[in-house]
Amino acid sequence: MTRQASPSSLRPRLIAMALSCAFITTAFAAGTPDPAKTRTYIDKAWTTLTRSQEDCASLVDTKVVGHPVLYVPAGQAVPDAVTAIGKRCGVDVRPLPKKVEQLGDIDATRLPQQGLLYLPHPYVVPGGFFNEMYGWDSYFIQLGLVADHRLDLAKDMVDNALFEVEHYGGVLNANRTYYLSRSQPPFLTAMMTAVLDDPAAFASADARREWLAKAYPLAVRNYEIWTRPEHRAGDTGLARYYDLGSGPVLEAKDSEYYKGVIRWLRAHPKDDPGYLIKAAEHPGEAEAATLKDASCDVRASKVCEGAWVDGYRLTSDYFHGDRAMRESGFDTNAHFGPFGGSTHHYADASLNSLLYRYERDLHDFALQLGKAGEAERWAKAADARKVAMDKYLWNAQAGMYLDYDFIAGKPSPLPYVTTYYPLWAGLASPQQAAAVRGKLSVFERKGGLSMDNHAAGVQWGEPFGWAPTNWLAIKGLDDYGFHDDARRLAGKFATTVDQGLADDGTIREKYNMVLGNADVKVMAGYSENVVGFGWTNGVYLKLHELLDGKAKKTAPAKTEKTP
């Protein structure tokens, strides 16, 4: 596959190291791919990955140390079953300190201990140490559940997401207290649509309408997260990712990740966007007070205190970017600056495409509920977002949607596979869709679509590809009539999953697109390739629906010609 050249924010030496490690094959002998075996694995995985808070194993969190705690919403009566769980599993059941009206109302750093947030229904987890219900993972998991006719569990997951909005302020990164300051890519209305569109999901039309009437205002409330001042991308009229907390993330076990960032920046000073500041390893009271604003609170956080190397610490702006990167789901990437540390500086194609789709979904829901005035409001919001995306994100010369750095006032020079999200959302004009389709060679590899074309050694970059980004691109291409491309890419990624299972007996969270297997070696950031894996299982089933001619086609929204 020929790749187009692209500037990179990382130095050639790191790129060479990343390429040499990422493309080396492992010692195991390649097995023979067998879709039937993959299907059997997925059938069993739905059971092994399903959690209920009546199950003691669901309460375990390997990411933090301490006695397990289950938090319930403030002011809510604790169900008898939950009280019984606490006794049976040796778990402390506690109410949150106050009622949550919006995301960020509770400062998790002030809780005596981090813990699991109660959800009333069973849910499917990604796998491995991801032992909770994750925000954007859940959409792709749910697609698979619907495809597999497990509608009760699919609806349970939507109802859990709506419960999070009602009681925890929004759809969370996941249902742990240390995620109370951030959400994840907004797929809630898409999850709602997945069950609403299945005739078997509700006993009657009245039951369907009653459910939608309760869910709609919660979906609106979740949307409002993204229109808060903190999530506005300057004066572009677009949104950005932003975590409402500050400093190192609470789920970090220790300082090693952040120390690794400092070491890399020290070794590559020309690539430091300004993430480093000079500081003492053991600051006095005056310097500690200054660092609280300039970096992080060394007195309140052991992780912050330990995040020091050779006289340097990370800036508070870096920590905001690091947290925003985690809200985006693309952790870790080099697309939004080294280690994603400038994520909050961008109006990006992924988030704003999802919000356009969200607004169109709210329009449709409002019409179904007889709320014509509200439907008009949502249509206008979607139209305004498309205008802003065409102004700031569409690059006619590149033939792609490019993320816009609203702090620097310029588009990113780096392509990202999220350029296909506008097709999934239905906002691209036919001319824009054709142009983006013409750039498939930038991303297409033996095993499917890579995240980008500049290897930097991080998991959300070349040569790695993921089920969600592959599915959104494939679905978007198919909806715009590029059926041959969609089927070719679907076949590639499905075969990659089959090959990975044949090689080591597992399904993974990510794959090597160049090799077409699960041989993944990450040089920087998170290096594990987690087994499970929820969203890969779900997307695999959707890919086979498309390949078998069973996929439902979605007509793109009517759009004007390319500006």
C-alpha positions in Angstrom: 0.0 0.0 0.0 1.4 3.4 -1.0 1.3 6.0 1.7 1.2 9.7 1.2 3.9 11.7 2.9 2.8 13.7 5.9 4.6 16.0 8.4 5.0 14.5 11.8 5.3 16.2 15.2 7.7 13.5 16.4 11.4 13.3 15.6 12.6 10.8 12.9 14.6 8.7 15.4 11.4 7.9 17.4 9.5 7.2 14.2 12.2 4.8 13.1 12.1 3.0 16.5 8.3 2.8 16.4 8.3 1.4 12.9 11.0 -1.2 13.6 9.0 -2.4 16.7 5.5 -2.1 15.3 6.3 -4.1 12.1 8.2 -7.0 13.6 6.3 -10.2 13.6 6.0 -12.4 16.7 7.4 -15.9 17.0 4.1 -17.7 16.9 3.1 -19.5 13.8 0.1 -18.0 11.9 -3.0 -20.1 12.2 -5.8 -20.4 9.7 -8.5 -17.8 10.0 -12.0 -19.3 10.6 -15.0 -17.0 10.9 -17.0 -19.8 12.5 -14.5 -20.0 15.4 -14.6 -16.2 15.8 -18.4 -16.3 16.0 -18.2 -19.1 18.6 -15.8 -17.0 20.6 -18.1 -14.0 20.5 -21.1 -16.0 21.6 -19.2 -17.1 24.7 -17.7 -13.6 25.3 -21.1 -12.0 25.7 -21.5 -14.1 28.9 -18.0 -13.7 30.2 -18.0 -9.9 29.6 -21.5 -9.3 31.1 -21.5 -7.7 34.6 -24.3 -7.2 37.1 -23.9 -5.4 40.4 -25.3 -8.5 42.0 -22.0 -10.1 41.0 -19.0 -9.6 43.4 -16.6 -9.7 40.4 -18.2 -6.6 39.0 -17.1 -4.5 41.9 -13.4 -5.2 41.4 -11.2 -2.4 40.1 -7.5 -3.2 39.5 -6.8 0.4 38.6 -7.0 1.6 42.3 -5.8 0.2 45.6 -8.1 -0.1 48.6 -11.2 -1.7 49.9 -14.0 -1.8 47.2 -16.8 0.8 47.5 -20.1 1.0 45.7 -21.6 4.5 45.5 -25.3 5.1 45.0 -26.9 8.4 44.0 -27.5 10.8 46.9 -31.0 10.9 48.2 -31.9 7.6 46.6 -33.1 4.7 48.7 -30.5 1.9 48.6 -32.2 -1.2 47.0 -32.3 -4.2 49.3 -30.4 -6.2 46.7 -27.6 -3.7 46.8 -27.4 -3.8 50.6 -27.3 -7.6 50.4 -24.4 -7.3 47.8 -22.4 -5.2 50.2 -22.7 -7.8 52.9 -22.1 -10.8 50.6 -19.2 -9.3 48.7 -17.6 -7.3 51.6 -18.2 -4.0 49.8 -18.9 -0.7 51.4 -22.1 0.8 50.0 -22.2 4.6 50.4 -24.3 7.4 49.0 -22.6 10.2 47.0 -22.1 13.3 49.1 -24.7 15.3 47.2 -27.1 15.2 44.3 -25.5 15.7 40.9 -27.1 18.3 38.6 -24.4 18.4 36.0 -21.1 16.8 35.2 -18.4 18.0 37.5 -20.6 18.8 40.5 -18.7 16.4 42.6 -15.0 16.8 43.0 -13.9 13.2 43.2 -10.6 14.2 44.8 -12.6 15.0 47.9 -14.1 11.6 48.2 -12.6 9.5 51.0 -12.2 6.6 48.5 -12.7 6.0 44.8 -15.3 3.4 43.9 -17.9 2.0 41.5 -21.0 4.0 40.6 -24.2 2.0 40.9 -26.1 1.1 37.7 -29.5 -0.7 37.9 -29.1 -3.1 34.9 -26.6 -5.6 33.6 -24.0 -4.4 31.1 -21.1 -5.6 28.9 -17.6 -4.5 29.7 -14.8 -4.2 27.2 -12.6 -6.8 28.9 -9.3 -7.1 30.8 -8.8 -4.4 33.4 -11.7 -2.4 31.9 -14.2 -3.9 34.3 -16.9 -1.2 34.1 -19.4 0.2 31.6 -17.6 2.6 29.2 -19.2 5.5 27.4 -18.3 5.1 23.7 -17.4 1.4 23.9 -21.0 0.7 24.8 -22.4 1.9 21.5 -20.3 -0.6 19.5 -21.0 -3.3 22.0 -24.7 -2.6 21.8 -24.6 -2.7 17.9 -23.3 -6.3 18.3 -26.0 -7.2 20.9 -28.7 -5.9 18.6 -27.2 -7.8 15.6 -27.1 -10.9 17.8 -30.7 -10.4 18.9 -29.8 -9.9 22.5 -32.2 -7.0 22.7 -32.9 -7.1 26.5 -29.2 -6.6 27.2 -28.8 -4.0 24.5 -31.7 -2.0 26.0 -30.3 -2.4 29.5 -27.1 -0.7 28.4 -29.1 2.3 27.0 -31.1 2.5 30.2 -27.9 2.4 32.2 -26.5 5.3 30.1 -29.7 7.3 30.7 -29.4 6.5 34.5 -25.9 8.0 34.4 -27.3 11.2 32.9 -30.1 11.4 35.4 -28.0 10.7 38.5 -24.3 11.4 37.6 -24.6 14.4 35.3 -24.0 12.7 31.9 -22.9 9.6 30.1 -19.5 9.1 31.9 -16.2 7.9 30.6 -17.2 4.9 32.8 -19.1 4.3 36.0 -16.3 5.0 38.4 -16.1 8.0 40.7 -12.8 9.1 39.2 -14.7 9.7 35.9 -17.3 12.1 37.4 -15.5 15.0 35.7 -15.6 13.8 32.1 -17.8 12.2 29.5 -16.8 10.4 26.3 -17.7 10.6 22.6 -21.5 11.3 22.5 -23.2 8.2 21.1 -26.3 8.2 23.4 -28.9 9.0 20.7 -27.3 6.5 18.4 -27.7 3.9 21.1 -31.3 4.9 21.6 -31.9 4.7 17.8 -30.4 1.2 17.7 -33.1 -0.2 20.0 -35.9 2.1 18.8 -35.4 0.9 15.2 -35.7 -2.8 16.1 -39.3 -3.9 16.1 -38.7 -6.6 18.6 -37.2 -4.2 21.3 -40.6 -3.1 22.6 -43.8 -5.0 23.3 -46.0 -2.4 21.6 -45.9 1.0 19.8 -47.2 2.5 23.0 -44.4 1.0 25.1 -41.9 2.3 22.6 -43.4 5.8 22.7 -43.5 5.8 26.5 -39.8 4.8 26.7 -38.8 7.5 24.2 -40.8 10.2 26.1 -38.8 9.4 29.2 -35.5 9.1 27.4 -35.7 12.2 25.2 -35.3 14.9 28.0 -32.3 12.9 29.4 -30.7 12.8 25.9 -31.2 16.6 25.8 -29.6 17.0 29.2 -26.6 14.9 28.1 -26.3 17.1 24.9 -26.0 20.2 27.1 -22.6 18.9 28.4 -21.2 19.8 25.0 -22.5 23.3 24.8 -21.2 24.4 28.2 -18.5 27.1 28.0 -15.8 24.6 28.9 -16.6 22.5 25.9 -16.7 25.4 23.4 -13.9 25.5 20.8 -13.3 29.3 21.1 -15.6 31.3 18.8 -15.8 28.6 16.0 -19.3 27.5 17.0 -17.9 24.0 17.4 -17.1 21.8 20.4 -14.0 20.4 21.9 -13.1 17.7 24.3 -12.5 18.9 27.9 -12.3 17.3 31.3 -13.7 19.4 34.1 -11.0 18.3 36.5 -7.3 19.3 36.7 -3.9 17.8 37.3 -3.1 14.1 36.8 -6.0 11.7 36.3 -7.2 10.0 39.5 -7.1 6.5 37.8 -3.3 6.8 37.5 -1.8 4.2 39.9 1.5 6.1 40.0 3.6 8.8 38.3 5.3 6.6 35.8 3.2 7.5 32.7 3.7 11.3 33.3 7.4 10.7 34.1 7.7 9.0 30.7 6.1 12.0 29.0 8.6 14.3 30.7 11.6 12.1 29.7 10.4 12.0 26.0 10.0 15.8 25.9 13.4 16.3 27.5 14.9 14.0 24.8 13.1 15.8 22.0 13.1 19.5 23.0 12.2 20.7 19.5 9.0 18.8 19.7 7.9 20.2 23.1 4.9 22.5 22.5 5.6 24.1 25.9 4.4 21.3 28.2 7.5 21.5 30.5 8.3 23.9 33.3 11.3 24.0 35.6 10.5 23.0 39.2 12.0 21.4 42.3 11.5 17.8 43.1 10.6 18.7 46.7 9.2 22.2 46.5 8.8 24.4 49.5 5.4 25.9 50.5 5.7 29.0 48.3 6.7 27.0 45.1 4.1 24.4 45.9 1.4 27.2 45.9 2.7 28.4 42.6 2.7 24.9 41.1 -0.9 24.4 42.1 -1.9 26.7 39.2 1.2 26.3 36.9 1.3 22.5 37.1 -0.6 20.5 39.7 -1.1 20.3 43.4 1.9 18.4 44.8 0.5 18.6 48.3 -2.8 16.9 47.3 -1.7 14.3 44.8 1.0 11.7 45.2 1.0 11.2 41.4 1.5 14.9 40.9 4.3 15.0 43.5 6.1 12.1 41.8 5.7 13.5 38.3 9.2 15.1 38.2 12.3 14.3 36.1 15.6 16.1 35.9 14.3 19.4 37.2 11.1 19.5 35.2 7.3 19.1 35.7 4.4 19.2 33.3 2.3 22.3 32.9 -1.3 22.6 34.0 -2.2 23.1 30.3 -0.7 19.8 29.5 -2.8 18.1 32.2 -5.9 19.7 30.8 -4.9 18.3 27.3 -4.2 14.9 28.8 -7.6 14.7 30.4 -9.3 15.9 27.3 -7.5 13.2 25.3 -9.0 10.6 27.6 -12.4 12.1 27.1 -11.9 11.8 23.3 -11.2 8.1 23.7 -7.9 8.4 21.7 -5.5 7.8 24.5 -2.7 7.9 23.7 -2.2 9.6 20.3 0.3 11.9 18.7 -2.2 13.6 16.5 -3.2 16.3 19.0 0.4 17.1 20.0 2.9 14.7 21.7 0.9 12.3 23.9 -2.3 14.1 22.9 -1.4 17.0 25.2 -3.1 19.6 23.1 -6.4 17.8 22.5 -8.3 20.6 24.2 -7.0 23.1 21.7 -8.9 21.5 18.8 -12.3 21.6 17.3 -12.1 18.1 15.8 -14.0 16.3 13.1 -14.9 13.3 15.3 -16.7 15.1 18.2 -18.5 17.6 15.9 -19.6 14.9 13.5 -21.1 13.0 16.5 -22.8 16.1 17.7 -24.3 16.8 14.3 -25.7 13.2 14.3 -26.9 13.7 17.9 -28.8 16.9 16.9 -30.4 15.2 13.9 -31.4 12.3 16.2 -33.0 14.8 18.7 -34.8 16.4 15.7 -36.2 13.0 14.8 -37.2 12.1 18.4 -38.9 15.4 18.8 -41.0 14.9 15.7 -42.0 11.4 16.9 -43.1 12.9 20.2 -45.1 15.7 18.5 -42.7 18.5 19.5 -42.5 20.3 16.2 -41.0 23.5 17.8 -38.2 21.5 19.4 -37.6 19.6 16.2 -37.0 22.8 14.4 -34.5 23.9 17.0 -32.5 20.8 16.6 -32.6 21.1 12.8 -31.2 24.6 13.0 -28.5 23.5 15.5 -27.4 20.7 13.1 -27.4 23.1 10.1 -25.3 25.7 12.0 -22.8 23.0 13.0 -22.4 21.8 9.4 -21.8 25.4 8.3 -19.1 25.8 11.0 -17.5 22.4 10.1 -17.4 23.4 6.4 -15.7 26.7 7.4 -13.2 25.4 9.9 -12.7 21.6 9.3 -13.3 21.0 5.6 -10.1 21.4 3.5 -10.9 21.4 -0.2 -7.2 21.3 -1.2 -6.5 18.3 1.0 -9.9 16.7 0.1 -10.4 15.8 3.8 -11.8 17.1 7.1 -8.9 18.3 9.1 -9.0 19.1 12.8 -8.8 22.8 13.6 -6.4 24.2 16.2 -8.5 27.2 17.4 -5.8 28.4 19.7 -3.2 28.7 16.9 -5.9 29.6 14.4 -5.0 27.0 11.8 -5.9 23.4 10.7 -3.8 20.4 11.7 -1.5 19.4 8.8 -2.0 15.7 9.9 -4.7 13.5 8.4 -6.6 11.3 10.8 -9.1 8.5 10.0 -11.8 10.5 11.8 -12.1 12.4 8.5 -14.7 9.6 7.7 -16.9 10.4 10.7 -18.8 13.1 8.7 -19.9 10.4 6.3 -21.2 8.2 9.2 -23.0 11.3 10.5 -24.6 12.1 7.1 -23.3 15.7 7.0 -20.9 15.5 4.1 -22.1 16.7 0.7 -21.8 14.1 -2.2 -18.8 16.0 -3.4 -17.1 16.0 0.0 -17.8 12.3 0.4 -16.3 11.5 -2.9 -13.2 13.5 -2.1 -12.7 11.8 1.2 -13.3 8.4 -0.4 -10.5 9.3 -2.8 -8.1 9.5 0.2 -8.5 5.9 1.3 -5.0 5.2 0.2 -3.7 7.4 3.1 -5.2 5.0 5.6 -5.9 1.7 3.9 -3.6 -1.2 4.7 -3.6 -5.0 4.5 -5.7 -5.4 7.6 -8.1 -2.4 7.3 -7.9 1.3 8.1 -5.0 2.6 10.1 -5.5 5.7 12.3 -3.1 7.8 10.3 0.0 7.6 8.1 2.7 8.8 10.5 4.0 6.2 12.9 4.8 7.7 16.3 4.8 4.6 18.5 1.4 5.3 20.1 -1.6 3.1 20.0 -4.0 5.5 18.3 -1.6 6.0 15.3 0.0 4.1 12.4 0.2 1.1 12.0 -2.7 0.4 14.4 -6.4 0.2 13.6 -9.5 -0.1 15.9 -12.9 -1.6 15.5 -14.9 1.7 16.1 -13.0 3.9 13.7 -13.1 1.2 11.0 -16.8 0.6 11.5 -17.7 4.3 11.3 -15.7 4.8 8.1 -17.1 1.6 6.5 -20.7 2.5 7.5 -20.3 6.0 6.2 -18.8 4.9 2.9 -21.6 2.3 2.5 -24.3 4.9 3.2 -22.9 7.2 0.6 -23.1 4.5 -2.1 -19.4 3.4 -2.0 -20.5 -0.2 -1.5 -17.4 -1.9 -3.0 -15.1 0.1 -0.8 -17.2 -0.7 2.2 -17.3 -4.4 1.5 -13.5 -4.5 0.8 -12.6 -2.8 4.0 -15.2 -4.8 6.0 -13.6 -8.0 4.6 -10.1 -6.8 5.5 -10.9 -5.9 9.1 -13.0 -9.0 9.7 -10.2 -11.2 8.3 -7.7 -9.4 10.6 -9.9 -10.3 13.6 -10.1 -13.9 12.4 -6.4 -14.1 12.0 -5.7 -12.7 15.5 -8.0 -15.4 16.9 -6.3 -18.1 14.9 -2.9 -17.0 16.1 -3.5 -16.7 19.8 -7.1 -17.7 20.6 -8.3 -14.2 21.6 -10.0 -11.1 20.2 -8.2 -7.9 21.0 -8.9 -4.2 21.4 -6.7 -3.1 18.5 -4.8 -4.6 15.6 -1.8 -4.1 13.4 -3.2 -2.9 10.0 0.0 -3.3 8.1 0.4 -7.0 9.1 -3.3 -7.8 9.3 -3.0 -9.4 12.7 -2.9 -8.7 16.5 0.9 -8.3 16.6 0.9 -4.9 18.4 4.0 -3.3 19.9 3.5 0.2 21.3 6.5 2.3 22.1 4.9 5.2 24.0 2.0 5.6 26.3 -0.2 2.5 27.0 1.3 -0.6 25.6 -1.1 -3.5 26.5 -3.4 -5.0 23.8 -6.3 -5.9 26.0 -8.2 -9.2 25.5 -12.0 -9.4 25.3 -12.9 -7.4 23.5 -16.3 -5.8 23.6 -16.3 -3.3 20.8 -14.4 -5.6 18.5 -16.9 -8.3 19.0 -19.8 -6.0 18.2 -18.2 -4.5 15.1 -17.2 -7.9 13.8 -20.9 -8.9 13.8 -21.9 -5.7 12.0 -19.2 -6.2 9.4 -20.6 -9.6 8.6 -24.1 -8.2 8.3 -22.7 -5.9 5.6 -20.7 -8.7 4.0 -23.7 -11.0 4.0 -26.0 -8.3 2.6 -28.1 -7.9 5.8 -26.9 -4.4 6.7 -29.5 -1.6 6.9 -28.7 1.3 4.7 -29.0 4.8 6.1 -29.6 7.7 3.7 -27.3 10.7 4.3 -29.0 13.9 5.3 -29.6 16.3 2.4 -26.7 18.7 2.1 -25.7 21.5 -0.1 -22.8 21.3 -2.5 -19.3 21.6 -1.2 -18.4 25.2 -0.4 
